[in-house]
């Protein structure tokens, strides 16, 4: 008999339930699994997640119970690195990162000075995230304030938990995308005051990457991050060898690419560094010491030929890790397809990633890396009720494979290696359904 009681008007979902309270790489009891489970929600927050048999008696008479047996509920996926202005240029051919930027990215981003265009893309982008079960993302806008306003306005309308920021870029870019050191940071502060902590919206100070910011802009970005310590900071680091060499020529006094950011006070909790492929052990130790996080972008790294993320060295250093699509360098909005990619990247580097850890990286791993554990990422009581309903029979092949699964690991592995947007039966944000398949 369960001694707790739930308030009148609550809702509950009956299904198999999986969530995490630790990283499976470092704990043998990192996850909670309820094959016949119940998720109870009220006022946009989780009240409880557990076995149906132990929780059903605590439901009030007027509780609405959604019977979703045969499906799997997991926390909403968290994508820690994605570019919404690159939605329309996904799958654009190029020989590498730098020519890809010049040929496709910069010309496409020019369009986002038009608020109507920015709003149109923001709507489609958020629809696509939700269709793929992603309820939180760390999003790059463009240099234009209009692009940020359009994104946050659409996210706020849907009551999503999103992080985004205006790109800072004052050199080594086309004139039509160039801001100034002072002007870019001034615009960023204005946007922080307008959007940070407005509802569920959060702001990220966003220097694109070290080669496109002068020392003055990086210094001012670090000062802005110190002035607003609860904001986020996001940028790229050590994505490919040509980029690393370019940074060395621009900042000859820095020990490494990451050290450029470190020297301007940009390594701290809530700092997210995308890629982190060509780091050394000193860099990884600094990430652990400062609680700066790495965003692993496997489909992008394979698409652009950037390299393989080194899981063994990152885990040895205890670097905070998360998973990201990196659209439009990445080739899918689906975090399931991204798990497929990260499994293969890890194997090529000599590491075996269990499916449990892939699902951790896409949920609680993202929340921890963003310093948002307790707000999103799992089903601890009081967390925001962002969750996804996955259908393990979404395709004929998946149905045939999953009916032969003998363990949770096998089931999750099949979803990660064979799944995509078709597996997402429904997506919920703060307890409200924001996507329904079909």
C-alpha positions in Angstrom: 0.0 0.0 0.0 1.3 3.4 -1.0 1.1 6.0 1.8 1.3 9.1 -0.4 -1.7 10.7 -2.0 -1.8 12.8 -5.2 -3.8 16.0 -5.6 -7.1 16.2 -7.4 -6.9 16.9 -11.1 -3.5 15.2 -11.6 -2.8 13.2 -14.7 -0.9 9.9 -15.0 0.6 7.9 -17.9 0.8 4.1 -17.6 3.7 2.7 -19.7 7.2 1.3 -19.3 9.3 4.0 -17.7 13.0 4.6 -17.9 15.1 7.5 -16.4 18.5 8.0 -14.7 19.9 9.3 -11.5 23.6 8.8 -12.4 25.9 8.0 -15.3 25.9 4.2 -16.1 29.6 4.4 -16.9 30.4 5.1 -13.2 27.5 3.5 -11.3 25.9 0.1 -11.5 22.6 1.5 -10.2 22.3 4.5 -12.4 18.9 4.0 -13.8 15.3 3.3 -12.7 13.2 0.9 -14.9 9.6 0.2 -14.3 8.3 -2.3 -16.9 4.7 -1.5 -15.9 5.1 2.0 -14.6 3.2 5.1 -13.8 4.2 8.7 -14.3 2.1 11.2 -12.3 2.1 14.9 -13.2 0.4 18.0 -11.9 0.9 21.7 -12.8 3.6 20.9 -15.3 5.8 19.0 -12.8 6.5 15.4 -12.0 4.9 14.1 -8.8 6.2 10.6 -9.0 7.4 7.9 -11.3 7.3 4.2 -10.2 5.6 0.9 -10.5 1.9 1.1 -11.4 1.0 -1.4 -8.7 2.5 0.7 -6.0 1.3 4.1 -7.1 -2.2 3.5 -8.5 -3.9 3.5 -5.1 -2.7 7.0 -4.4 -4.5 8.5 -7.5 -7.6 10.6 -6.7 -10.9 9.6 -8.2 -10.8 12.3 -10.8 -7.3 11.5 -12.0 -6.9 11.1 -15.8 -4.9 8.0 -16.5 -3.5 7.6 -20.1 -3.1 3.9 -20.9 0.1 3.7 -23.0 1.1 0.1 -22.3 3.4 -1.3 -24.9 5.3 2.0 -25.1 8.2 3.5 -23.3 8.3 6.8 -21.5 11.7 8.5 -21.2 12.6 12.1 -20.2 12.5 14.6 -23.1 15.7 14.4 -25.2 18.2 17.2 -24.6 20.3 18.4 -27.6 23.2 20.5 -26.4 24.4 21.9 -29.7 22.3 22.9 -32.7 22.0 25.8 -35.2 18.4 26.7 -36.0 19.4 29.0 -38.9 21.0 26.0 -40.6 17.7 24.1 -40.9 17.3 24.9 -44.6 20.9 23.9 -45.5 21.1 20.5 -43.8 22.8 18.0 -46.1 24.8 20.5 -48.1 28.0 19.1 -49.7 31.4 20.4 -49.0 35.0 19.2 -48.6 35.3 20.3 -45.0 34.2 22.6 -42.2 35.8 25.9 -43.4 34.6 25.7 -47.1 31.2 24.5 -45.8 30.9 27.7 -43.7 31.9 29.9 -46.6 29.7 28.3 -49.3 26.5 27.5 -47.4 26.4 28.7 -43.8 27.3 32.3 -44.0 25.1 33.1 -47.1 22.1 31.3 -45.4 22.5 33.1 -42.1 22.3 36.5 -43.9 18.5 35.9 -44.4 17.9 36.1 -40.6 17.9 39.9 -40.5 14.4 39.5 -41.8 12.1 38.9 -38.8 9.5 37.1 -40.9 12.0 34.7 -42.3 13.5 34.0 -38.8 10.0 33.4 -37.4 9.1 31.0 -40.2 12.3 28.9 -39.7 11.9 29.0 -35.9 8.4 27.5 -36.2 9.6 24.7 -38.5 12.7 24.1 -36.4 10.8 23.7 -33.2 8.2 21.5 -34.9 11.1 19.3 -36.0 12.7 19.1 -32.6 9.4 18.1 -31.0 8.6 15.6 -33.7 11.9 13.9 -32.8 11.2 14.0 -29.0 13.7 16.8 -28.2 12.2 19.1 -25.5 15.4 21.2 -24.7 18.2 22.4 -26.9 21.1 24.7 -26.7 20.5 26.8 -29.9 22.7 29.1 -32.0 20.9 31.9 -33.6 22.7 34.4 -36.0 24.4 37.7 -35.4 21.0 39.4 -35.8 19.0 40.3 -32.7 15.9 39.6 -34.8 16.8 35.9 -35.1 17.0 35.6 -31.3 13.7 37.4 -30.7 12.0 35.2 -33.3 13.3 32.0 -31.7 12.4 32.8 -28.1 9.0 34.2 -29.0 8.1 30.9 -30.7 9.6 28.8 -27.9 7.8 30.9 -25.2 4.5 30.5 -27.1 4.9 26.7 -26.7 6.2 26.9 -23.1 9.4 25.0 -24.0 12.6 24.9 -21.9 15.1 26.3 -24.5 18.5 27.9 -24.4 19.7 30.2 -27.2 21.9 33.2 -28.0 23.0 35.7 -30.6 26.3 34.7 -32.4 29.2 37.1 -31.7 31.5 37.4 -34.7 33.6 40.5 -35.5 36.3 39.2 -37.9 37.1 36.5 -40.5 33.5 36.5 -41.8 31.6 38.3 -44.5 30.9 42.0 -43.9 27.1 41.3 -43.9 27.5 39.1 -40.8 30.1 41.1 -38.9 29.3 42.8 -35.7 31.7 44.7 -33.4 33.3 43.8 -30.1 31.3 46.4 -28.2 28.1 46.3 -30.2 27.8 42.5 -30.2 28.2 42.3 -26.4 25.9 45.2 -25.9 23.2 43.5 -28.0 23.8 40.3 -26.0 23.2 42.1 -22.7 20.0 43.6 -24.1 18.8 40.1 -25.1 19.8 38.7 -21.7 17.6 41.3 -20.0 14.8 40.6 -22.4 14.7 36.8 -22.4 16.8 35.1 -19.7 14.6 33.4 -17.2 11.5 34.7 -18.9 9.2 31.8 -18.4 11.3 28.8 -19.4 13.7 30.7 -21.7 17.4 30.8 -20.9 20.2 32.8 -22.6 23.6 31.7 -23.9 26.4 34.0 -24.6 27.5 32.8 -28.0 30.9 33.6 -29.6 30.8 31.5 -32.7 34.4 30.2 -32.4 37.7 31.8 -31.5 38.8 32.5 -35.2 35.7 34.8 -35.8 36.2 36.9 -32.6 38.9 39.4 -31.9 40.6 39.4 -28.6 38.5 42.4 -27.6 35.3 40.5 -28.3 36.4 37.4 -26.4 37.5 39.6 -23.4 34.1 41.4 -23.4 32.3 38.0 -23.7 34.1 36.7 -20.7 33.3 39.8 -18.7 29.6 39.5 -19.7 29.6 35.9 -18.6 31.1 36.9 -15.2 28.5 39.7 -14.9 25.7 37.2 -15.5 26.9 33.9 -14.0 23.6 32.1 -14.3 23.5 32.6 -18.1 25.0 29.9 -20.3 28.0 30.2 -22.6 28.3 28.2 -25.8 31.0 27.9 -28.6 33.0 25.5 -30.7 36.4 24.1 -29.9 38.9 21.7 -31.6 36.5 20.4 -34.2 39.1 19.6 -36.9 42.8 19.9 -37.5 42.7 22.8 -40.0 40.7 24.8 -37.5 43.1 24.0 -34.7 46.0 25.2 -36.8 44.2 28.4 -37.7 43.6 29.2 -34.1 47.3 28.6 -33.3 48.2 31.1 -35.9 45.7 33.7 -34.6 46.6 33.1 -30.9 50.3 32.1 -30.8 50.6 32.9 -27.1 47.9 30.4 -26.1 48.9 26.9 -25.0 46.0 25.3 -26.9 42.7 26.1 -28.6 40.8 25.6 -25.4 43.3 27.8 -23.5 42.2 30.7 -25.7 38.8 30.6 -24.1 40.2 29.9 -20.6 42.4 33.0 -20.8 39.3 35.1 -21.2 37.4 33.6 -18.3 35.0 31.6 -20.5 35.4 28.2 -18.8 32.9 27.8 -16.0 29.7 25.9 -15.1 27.1 26.3 -17.8 29.7 26.6 -20.5 29.2 24.1 -23.3 32.0 23.4 -25.8 30.9 21.6 -29.0 33.1 18.8 -30.5 36.2 18.7 -28.3 37.9 16.2 -30.6 41.4 17.5 -30.7 42.0 18.2 -27.0 44.9 17.0 -24.9 44.9 15.7 -21.3 45.6 19.2 -19.9 42.5 20.6 -21.7 40.3 17.8 -20.4 41.6 18.3 -16.8 40.6 22.0 -17.1 37.2 21.1 -18.3 36.7 18.9 -15.2 38.1 21.5 -12.9 35.9 24.3 -14.3 32.8 22.0 -14.9 32.8 23.1 -18.5 31.0 20.5 -20.6 31.6 18.7 -23.9 28.9 18.4 -26.5 29.6 15.3 -28.6 28.3 15.7 -32.2 28.9 12.4 -34.0 26.9 12.8 -37.2 28.4 16.2 -37.8 31.9 15.0 -37.2 31.5 12.1 -39.6 29.8 14.3 -42.2 32.5 16.9 -42.2 35.3 14.4 -41.6 36.4 16.2 -38.5 37.6 13.2 -36.4 36.5 10.8 -33.6 35.6 11.9 -30.1 37.9 10.1 -27.5 35.6 8.6 -24.9 38.3 6.8 -23.0 40.3 10.0 -22.3 37.2 12.1 -21.6 35.9 9.5 -19.1 39.3 9.2 -17.5 39.3 12.9 -16.9 35.7 12.9 -15.8 34.7 15.6 -18.3 30.9 16.4 -18.2 29.5 14.8 -21.4 26.3 15.3 -23.4 25.0 14.5 -26.9 24.0 16.8 -29.8 22.8 16.7 -33.4 24.7 19.8 -34.6 22.2 20.5 -37.4 23.0 21.6 -40.1 26.5 20.0 -40.0 24.7 17.1 -38.3 22.5 15.0 -40.6 19.4 14.5 -38.5 17.3 16.1 -35.9 16.7 12.7 -34.3 18.5 12.0 -31.1 17.9 8.3 -31.7 19.8 8.5 -35.0 22.5 10.5 -33.2 22.8 7.6 -30.7 23.3 5.4 -33.8 26.2 7.7 -34.8 27.8 8.0 -31.4 27.8 4.3 -31.0 29.8 3.9 -34.2 32.1 6.8 -33.4 32.9 5.2 -30.1 33.5 1.8 -31.6 35.9 3.2 -34.2 37.8 4.8 -31.3 38.0 1.5 -29.4 35.2 2.2 -26.9 31.9 0.2 -26.5 28.9 2.4 -25.5 26.0 0.5 -23.9 22.6 1.7 -24.9 21.8 2.7 -21.3 24.7 5.2 -21.5 23.5 6.6 -24.8 20.1 7.2 -23.4 21.7 8.8 -20.3 23.8 11.1 -22.5 20.7 12.2 -24.3 18.7 13.0 -21.1 20.2 13.4 -17.7 23.7 13.7 -19.1 22.6 16.8 -21.0 20.9 18.3 -17.9 23.9 17.7 -15.8 26.2 19.2 -18.3 24.0 22.3 -18.4 23.8 22.4 -14.6 20.0 21.8 -14.9 19.7 18.5 -13.0 16.7 18.9 -10.7 14.9 21.0 -13.4 14.9 18.7 -16.4 16.6 15.4 -17.4 14.8 12.8 -15.3 11.6 12.1 -13.3 12.7 13.1 -9.8 9.8 14.6 -7.9 9.5 18.3 -8.7 11.2 18.2 -12.1 9.5 19.8 -15.1 7.3 17.2 -16.8 9.1 17.0 -20.2 8.9 13.5 -21.6 8.6 11.4 -24.7 6.5 8.4 -25.5 8.5 5.9 -27.7 6.9 3.2 -29.7 9.2 0.1 -30.0 6.9 -1.2 -32.8 7.0 1.9 -34.9 8.3 0.2 -38.0 8.0 -3.4 -39.1 11.7 -4.1 -38.6 11.7 -2.6 -35.1 8.6 -4.5 -34.2 10.1 -7.7 -35.4 13.4 -7.0 -33.6 12.0 -5.8 -30.3 9.5 -8.7 -29.8 12.7 -10.8 -29.6 14.4 -8.7 -27.0 15.4 -10.5 -23.8 16.6 -7.5 -21.8 16.2 -3.7 -21.3 19.6 -3.2 -22.9 18.6 -5.1 -26.0 15.4 -3.1 -26.3 17.2 0.3 -25.9 19.9 -0.8 -28.3 17.4 -1.7 -31.0 15.7 1.7 -30.5 19.1 3.5 -30.7 20.4 1.6 -33.8 17.1 1.2 -35.7 15.0 4.1 -34.4 14.2 7.6 -35.7 11.4 10.2 -35.6 8.9 7.4 -36.4 9.4 6.0 -32.9 8.2 9.2 -31.2 4.5 8.6 -30.6 4.1 11.8 -28.6 6.1 14.6 -26.9 5.1 16.5 -23.8 6.5 19.8 -22.4 5.6 20.8 -18.9 2.9 18.1 -18.9 1.2 19.4 -22.1 1.3 17.4 -25.3 3.2 19.4 -27.9 3.5 16.7 -30.6 1.3 13.7 -31.5 2.4 11.3 -34.3 -0.1 11.0 -37.1 
